[in-house]
Amino acid sequence: VAESREKQEICLEAHSSLARFADGQYQNLVHYTKSAVFETKQKGIVEAQVALEKLRKEPHTDEMKKMSSILSRQKSIDTLEVENTEKEKKNYLILAVKYYCQSLQRGDKHNLQVFRLVSLWLDNMSHDALADILNIELGNIPSYKFLPLLPQLSARISNDANNPFVHKLNKLLERCSVEHPHHTLPVLLSIVNLYLDKKYTHNLDSRALNKKNKESRVLGAKMLLDHLQSVDTLAPILTQMNKLSEALISLAYYKFGKDKGTYTIPNTEPILRIKNYDCALLPSFTLPVSKSGQYNNIVGIHSFENKFEYLGGITFPKKFTCTDTKGIKHALLVKGQDDLRQDAVMQQVFTIMNMLLHENKETSKRKLLIRTYKIVPLSQRSGVLEWCRNTMPMEDYLVSIKGAHKRYFPDDYNNNHCRSLMNKACKSSNAERLKVYLDICTHFHPVFHHFFLENFRTPGVWFERRQAYMHSVATSSMIGYILGLGDRHVKNILLDKTTAEIIHIDFGIAFEQGKILPTPETVPFRLTRDIVDGMGVSGIEGVFRKSNTLYQSVVSSYRAKGPRRQLKMKVKEIDRTVNVAWSPAAQHPIMLAAGTAAQQLDSSFSTSASLELYALNLTEPGLDMDLKASVPSEFRSCEKTMSVLRQNQVTILTILEVLLYDPLYAWTITPSEGFKRQHKDQGPIRDTDREAAKEVNKLAERALTRLKQKLDGTEDGTVTSVNGQVNKLLHQARDPVNLSRLYDGWQPFL
C-alpha cells in the first residue's frame, strides 16, 4: 500500500510538472505570436505575395526570374516558420491541458491548477483537438474541484445545443448539480433570475419579463434546471431553493418608509410563507464540500421573523432574522438595486488567498488571514449576505453620537466640521489642502487605542486582541493593495467586538478604479492615524522611541541610588525599549533584551523588528553598553503576507485572469457611478451605466498587467525587494500630502 501511494505521488508530481512545463512553453509562444517580430514576419509574407503577383505580370527576364525566385524562397521560409510556430503552440496547448487534467485526476495536492485548466479551456473554446482531449479527460476529474469556478463557468452557459463547448460545459454543470446541489443550484438560479429585478424596478409584467429572459445564457440555465427537475433527488431541493430565491428578491425590493428603524413585513410577502424548508440551505451557512457528494449536515430554514431593520443606505438594505432547522437564529442582510456579484467574487479571491497563507508555515503560525463572509447573488442586482455577528462599523466607535472622539476629546473639532473644512478646500491648491489637513490633525486627536482598554481589561486578553487587530490590518492592507481595493472609508470597515479583527465590506471599487473617481484616491490602503493608534504607542514601527520600561528585578538588584540612575541613563542612551532584563548565573554581566521583538510584538506591523542583546556593566562609568547580538525578527506581518503573495504570483494571476474575464461583470466604473459614490445625493445605478462599460477584455488585460507589476515588486518603474516595497507602501499610506487630497467622505483624518 505504501509503495502504491508513493507511486501515485510520483505520478501526480510528474503530471503536474509536465503540465507546467508545457504550459510555460505555450505561454512563451503566445507572447511571441503577439510580438512585433512575429507580426512583422506575417506582414512580410503578405508583402512578398503581393510583390510576387506584380513580378508575374512583368516581362520574364533573367533578372525578374532571379528576384521572383529569391522572394518565393524567403516567403516559403517565413511561412514555414509561422506555420511551425502555430503548430508548436497548439501541440503545447494540448499537452498542457492533457496533463493538467491527469494531475487533477490523480490527487488533491495541486487542486488550484483547475483555474489554469479552465483558463486554457475558455481561451480556446473552438479548438477542435483540445475539445477531443477534454471529451476524454474532463469527465474523470472529480466535480468538487470545479466548485470554486462555478460563477465563472455558469456565466458561459447557453442554449446553443449544437456548440461542442456548450455541450461539455452543460454536462459539467449537470454533474456538479447532481453531486453538489447546495453549491451549484444557487449559482444557476441567479442566472435564471438574472432580470427578475426589472419586475420591481421597471414594473414589467410577465410578458415583458419573458422578452428580457430570451438571452441565451438565461435560456441555457433554464433548460438545465428544467432537466434537473426530473431528477428525483434534486426536485425537492430545486423547488425550495427557487421559491426561497424569489421570496428574497421580493423582500429586497419591498418599499417602506425612508427613516431608519424596524418595520413589519406584511403577510403578502412570500418570505413569510417559507417554513420548514429542510432541503434549502440557510443562505448564510457555508457548507463544507464533501468529496463523496454525501451531504447529511444540511442546515435548513424553519422560518423567518416578520420584522426587518433598515440601517440606512441608498440601496435600502434590510436586516432580518431567520431561524434554522436546529432552532438557532441567524441575522441576514438582503439588498436590491446593488450588484453583489463583484463582492462575491472578491470573497472567492480572499478564500483562495487565505489558503495560500495557511499553507505557508510562518503566516499560518501567526494566523495571518483576511476575514470573509458569505454572499449569495440572487439576480443581476440583488443578493443576500451573512450578517457579521458582534461587529460594528469603525465609524460608529469613532465618531457616532457617543463616539470615542467626543468622549475623550470633547474640545476637539467634531467630525462634521473636519469634513466641511476638507470639502471647502477640495478645489484649492495642493499646498492649501495640506495646510487644512494638518490643521485638522492638530485639533483632532486619534483615540482608537481606547477601544482595547475599554473592551479587554485583562492584560493577557488585551495583548492577544491587539495582536489579532494588527494581524488583520496587515493582511487586509497587503491583499487590498494587490487587488487595488478602494473606497476604504470607515463605514466599509467593520470591527469585531469579540476578536478585535477588522472585516472589509463593499468591494464596488477594485483593481485601482479608485484612481479614476472624481476625487482620485491617492493611498494604497487605509492606514490613517486612528488605525495606527490601535497598534499602541509604538505604532507601525513596533519601537518606543523613549526607553522607560525596566523590570523590577533589575532595579532591585541595584538599590543604591547611584547605580540605579546610571542604569536608567544607560538604557536611555540606547534609545530602545527594554522589556526583559536578567542576569546569568554569575550575576555579571547583566543582559538587557531590547527592540521590537523584546516587546513580544512578533505580530508587529513593523518592517524593522529586531531583538537586541546588550551586556550591562554598572561598574563602568560610561553610558556605552556592549551590543552582543542583533537578531532581526522574521515575524513581520506585512512583509510575510506580501512575501507569500509574491511567491504565489503565478497562481494568483491565473485565478484572477479567470475572474476578470467574467462576461457577466464589467470591473470598471462609469463616470456617473463614480460621481454617485462620492456625493450624498446618490441614487441607484442604472443599467445604462453598466451598458456603457463594455470594454471588459481591455480592462482585464490592464488590471492583470498592473497586478503582475505589484507581485513582481515593481513600484514607480523600479523593482524592489519585499522590504522595500512594504516600506514604500507604508509611507504612501501615511503621507499627509496623499491624505490631504482624498475625498472628505473618506475621512482621512480619522
Buried (B, 14 or more C-beta within 10 A) or exposed (E): EEEEEEEEEEBBBBBBEBBBBBBEBBBEBBEEBEEEEBEEBEEBBEEBEEBBEEBEEEEEEEEEEEBBEEBBEEBEEBBEEBEEBEEEBBBBBBBBBBBBBBBBBBBEEBBBBBBBBBBBBBBBBEBEEBBEBBEEBBBEBBBBBBBBBBBBBBBBBBBBEEBBBBBBBBBBBBBBBBBBBBBBBBBBBBBBBBBBBBBBBEEBEEEEBEEBBEBEBBBBBBBBBEEBEEBEEBEEBBBBBBBBBBBBBBBBBBEBEEEEEEBEBEEEBBBBEBEEBBBBBBBBBEBEBBEEBEBEEBBBBBBBBBEBBBEEEBBBBBBBBBBBBEEEEBBBBBBBBBBBBBBBBBBBBBBBBBBBBEEBEBBEEBBBBBBBBBBBBBBBBBBBBBBBEEBEBBBBBBBBEEBBBBEEBEEBBBBEEBBEBBEEBBEEEEEEBBBBBEBBBEBBBBBBBBBBEEBBEEEEEBBBBBBBBBBBBBBBBBBBBBBBBBBBBBBBBBBBBEBBBBBBBBBBBBBBBBEBBEBBBBBBBBBBBBBBBBBBEBBBBBBBEEBEBBBEEBBEBBEEEEBBEBBBEBBBEBEBBBBBBEBEEEEEBBBBBBBBBBBEBBBBBBBBBBBBBBBBEBEEEEEEBEEEEEEEBEBBBBBBBBBBBBBBBBBBBBBBBBBBBBEBBBBBBBEBBBBBBBEEEBEBBBBEBBEBBEEBEEBBBBBBEBBBEBBEBBBEEEEBEBBBBBBBBBEBBBEEEBBBBBBBBBBBBB
